[in-house]
Amino acid sequence: MTSQPHRDLSVLTVPAFNDNYLWVIHDGAHAAVVDPGDAGPIRDALTQHGLSLTAILLTHHHADHIGGVPSLLAQANVPVFGPRNDGIDGITHPLGEGDRITLPGLDLELDVLDVPGHTLGHIAYVRRSPGAHWLFCGDTLFAGGCGRLFEGTPSQMMDSLAKLAALPDDTLVYCAHEYTVSNLRFAQAVEPDNQGLALRMKDASEKRGTRLPTVPSTIGLERGTNPFLRATEPGIVQSLVDAGRLKPGASPVEAFAALREWKNVF
């Protein structure tokens, strides 16, 4: 586990399953956990760091994001924040676009964004404190990629990603999976002349070679190297046309949809 501190708050990176990351936000005493798909690693992290659980944050309903909630609640009666419209039982504080929450036990306010696409009710949490911009985005935005469209439409996901891309460049992106190297491999296939992308692949490959996390990334880095935030770039559009996946003159949403479909089979 690694920790990225800022002032009195830190974020612990807690690996789970094959490639999930669970996030523990803490001040050295109290902790909130984001998307605890597995309770065991969370309990271990809380014990190791001497932390008391004070809140649970959920982004969407998939089991690898909520599976550990009942076990954690059996040991700690804490509030559960989560999406209002994503079919999750047991949420005590249902949330949607425009809501702002203060986490109990922590000096931390988070804004809520609706980011449908991966699921219809998916939300994200944003910290906007001066000098400390954080994004907990579940499976909407990944380092170098984006989530599959299990429930939403290409237009919804494109709009959701545009909303996240509008955050400040220095916003740390705490996504929920270690997919970076495979995402960047696809990104290089569709935008081979992107030199920033080549540098990012080198860095990510070196980190994974020593089992270090490649996340959090930043919004600035994603804007420069993530093809799903760059789907209308001429080079990417031409790659889609050359691959026979897009007709010349297609709309931006059609380009995004073609890009996501290509990634599905890459």
N, C-alpha and C positions, 0 to 999 in steps of 0.2 A: 504493500500500500504506500502511496505517495501523498504528500500534502502540499497544497499551494496556499500559503498564508497571505492575508492582507489585513494589516492592523490587528484588530482583535478577533477577526473571523478567518477561518480556514475551511477548505474543502478537501475532505479525504476521498481518494479514489479507491473504491472497494471492488475488486474483480469478482465476478460470479458466473456460474455456468461456463460455457465455452468462450464467450466473447462479450458478455455484458459488463457494464460499469454501473455500480450503484454509488450514489453520491451522498456523503455525510457532511452537512454544514455544521460547524461547531465553533464555540468560543473558548474551548478548553474545559468546559464544565457541562454545558447543555448542547444538545444536538438535534437537528432535523434531518431526516433521511428522505432522499428523492428516489422514487420508483424502486422500492425494496422487493424485487422479485424473489429473493431468497433471504430468509430471516437469519440463517446461520452466519454468513459472513458479516452481516450487520451487527449481530450480537457480539461476535468476536472483535470487531472494530471498536464498538462502544466499550467493551471491557478493557481492551488493550490501551485505549486512550483515556480511560477513566471518565467516560461521558454518560450523561443521563438523557435518555430520549424524551423530547418534548413535543415533537410533531412529525407527521408523515405527509409528504407531498407526492401526488400522483399526476402523471401527464396523460395516460390513456389506459385502456382496459386490458391490454394483452397480459397473459399470465406471467411472462418473464419480467413484468413491471409491477405487478400487484400481488404475486403469489405468497410473499412473506408477510403480508399485512396481518392476517389473523393471528399468526404466531407472535408477532411483535405486540399486538394489542392485548394478548393474553397475559403479557408481563408488564405492560405499561398502558394505562388508560389515557391516551393522548389524542388530540384532535387529528382528523384525517382530512386534508385539503385535496380536492381533485376536481375533474371536469364535471360540469353540471349535466352535460348531454352525451356521456359516453358509456352509460349503462353499468356503472360500478356501484355495487352495494357497499354500504358501510361508510360512505363519505359523510362527514359531519359538517363540512364547510364546502358546499358546491360552488364552483367558480366558473366565470366566463370573462370574455373580453371586457377590459376596463376596470375589473376588480383590482383592489390593492389589499394585500394582507401583511400583517406584522406577525412574525413567527414567535410563539410563546417561548420565553427563556432566552431569546436571542435579540440583539439590537439589529434587526434586519427587516426591511420592507421589500416586498416583491410585487411587481406588477404582473398581471395575467393577460396573456394574448391567446385568442383563438387561432389555432393553426391546423385546420382540417386538411385531410388528404390521406395520410397513413390510416387514420380512423376519422370518423365524422366529427367526433367531439374532442379531439386532441387539443390540449392546451400547452402553453409554455410559460415559464416563470422568468422574469427579468429583474435583476438588481440594477438600479440606476444611480447608485451612490457616486459622488464625485471621486474619480480616480479608481473606482472599483465597479466595473460593468460586467455582470455575469448573466449568462443565459443557460437555463436548464430546459432543453428542447426535446427530451425523449427521443422518439424515432422520426421526427420531422426532418431535421437537418443533421447530417453526419459530417465528420471530417472528410471532405472530398466527395461527398455524396448526399443522398436524401433517402428517406424511407420508401418502401414499396407502397403502391396505391391499393391497399386492401379494401378500402371502403369509399374513399373520395375520388374526385375527378382530377384529371391533369390541371384543369383551370384552378381548382381549389388549392392544389399543392403549389402551383406556381405562385398564386397570390400569397400563400402562407410563407413561402420562401422569400418572396419580395419583402414581406413585412419584417422578417428576421434580418435580411440583408440591409435594411434601412437603419439598423442599430449602429452605434458608434464602432469604428474600426477596432478599437481596443477591447471590445466586449469578448470575454472568454466564453467559449462555446463548450459547455459540458453536455455532450451527447451521450447516448446510452450504450453504444457498441464500439468495439475495436474492429472496424471495417476499413481502416484508413488505407492500408497498402493495396488491397484489392480495389477500393474505390479509385485510388490514384492511377492504378494500372489502366482502368477504363478511361479515366480522364485523359491520360496520355494518348490513348488510341484515338480519341475524338478531337484532341487539340495538341498534336505532337510538337508544334513549334513554340509552345508556352514555356519559356525558360524558367519562370518562377515555379512552374509545376515540376520541372525536372529537379530543381533544388529541393522542393518539398518531398518528392519521392525519395531522394537520397537520404534526407533527414529522417523520414518516417521509417525507411528500411533499416537504418542504423539503430534506431530506437527499438524496433521490434526484434532486431537481432540480439539484443540484450534484455528482451522482455519488458522494456519500459513502455508505458502508455504513450500514445501519440496525441492524446487529448488531455486537457482542453486545447483546442485551437483558438483562433480569433476570427471575428467577422471579417476583418480586413484580409486575412489570409484566405478565407473561403471565397470572398468576392473575386480574388485574383486567380484562384486555381480550381474552384469547384464548378464543374461543368453545368450543374443544375441551377447555379446562380448566373450562368453565362450562356444559357441556351440560345440566346439571340445573337451571340457574337458571330460575325461572318464566317470565321474559320470553323466553328462548330457546326453551323448550318450547312456549310459546304461539305463537311465530313459526312453529315447525315444524308445529303443528296448523293454524294459519291458512293455511299454504301447502299443506295437504293432504298433508304428508309424514309425519305422525305421528297416531296415534289418541289421543284423550284417555285418560289413565290408563296409558299405555305405560310400560315399565320404563326405568331410566336407560340401560341398554345399548342398548335400542331407540332412545332419543332420540339417543344418540351415533352410532349407525349411520345414522340418518336425516340427521343433520347432516353426516357425512362424505360420504354419497351426494349430498346437495345441493351440497356444495362441488365434487364431481367434475364437475358439469355447470353450475356457476355461471359 
